[in-house]
Each structure stands twice: as C-alpha cells, then as structure tokens.
Amino acid sequence: MSERTATVTRATAETTIECTLEIDGSGTAAVDTGIGFFDHMLTSFAKHGLFDLEIDCDGDLEIDDHHTVEDVAIVLGEAIDEALGDRSGIVRYADRRVPLDEAVAGTVIDVSGRPRFYFDGSFSQAQIGEFTSDMARHFGESLAMNAGLTLHLEVDGENAHHEVEALFKALARSLDDATRLDERREGTPSTKGTL
C-alpha cells in the first residue's frame, strides 16, 4: 500500500496551523487548538477513524472560536484531499449512525471530489466549554468543501456534548469506511474514470 499521508500548513492574520494526517494510521493524535473540547473532538475523530493526526493551531481565540474551528477544518480537508490523491481503489461511499447515551448522529458520505454539504438537526445547548455548538455544523461544511466530499450530517439528542461527540465519531467511522482500499477495484470508483 502506498502511503496516504499529507502535511498542510496555513497562515493568515487569524490563525497559523500545521496539520499532518495519515489515512491508514492507528488512531493516534497530538492536537492543540487552544479549545479543550475541540481538541477532544479531533482526538476522538482520529481514534475512531484510525487516522494518525497531528494538528497545531495558534488562533485568535481572544475574539471567539470561529476562525480556529473553521480554519482547522479547511486545513484538515486539504490534508484529506491531498492524502487520497486520485482516490484510486477507494470504496468511495459510506454511512454510519453512532449513539452516545441519548444522542444519535448519522453521516452519509461520498468521497466524490464534488463538495456538497447538508445538515439536519440542532444542538441542545449553545456552548460546550469554550466551543460554540453550532461550530460542529460549520466544521463539517468546511471539511466537506476542502476535502471534496458530499456530506450529509444529522443529529438528535438532549445534551450538546453528546450530540457533537456522536457527530464527530460518526463522521470518523464513515470517512474511514469510504476511504478504505478495495483490493477488487482498479482505478477510481467512477464510470467517468476520474473523481
């Protein structure tokens, strides 16, 4: 198996980020965004998707969490896109539903190269520590746009911590499933011959 890895950096007036991703990893993570709950979600994403992930972000948290969460999603999306290359041999499609206590989150994904994003649900509380709950939705959208994913997310529950965590875990599991290599497949999984 060829190595499916990428390192992406991004520096703006709002954030400075370095991200290293290995698609075929073991689930190890070293994450520092300055937002404790977001670090927990990215670590969970790596663990449950079996991705090796390193992210270091210095963001303008004195303003709020928006730029940090959005820009990390952009960089992680770019890393996913780069690591997958021409997407040759991947499964391409996947869906997962993951519970966490009373909350249930679902994802349907197409690693299509055509970014689209859809979201159904709402979060029961506005904040989880220093993390704005709705930024989980925005994270999914920014990730999809930069990784070239068609991504549908849905969530239901009574506790925002559970809702967001279930969402990140479902996203991790479906992305792992969709990016797996199918030994029966030659080339890209498209009748067009390219994604």
Buried (B, 14 or more C-beta within 10 A) or exposed (E): EEEBBBBBEBEEEBBBBBBBBBBBBEBBBBBEBBBEBBBBBBBBBBBBBBBBBBBBBBBBBEEEBBBBBBBBBBBBBBBBBBBBEEBBBBBBBBBBBBEBEEBBBBBBBBBBBEBBBEBEBEBBEEEBEBBBBBBBBBBBBBBBBBBBBBBBBBBBBEBBBBBBBBBBBBBBBBBBBBBBBEEEEEEBBEEEEEB
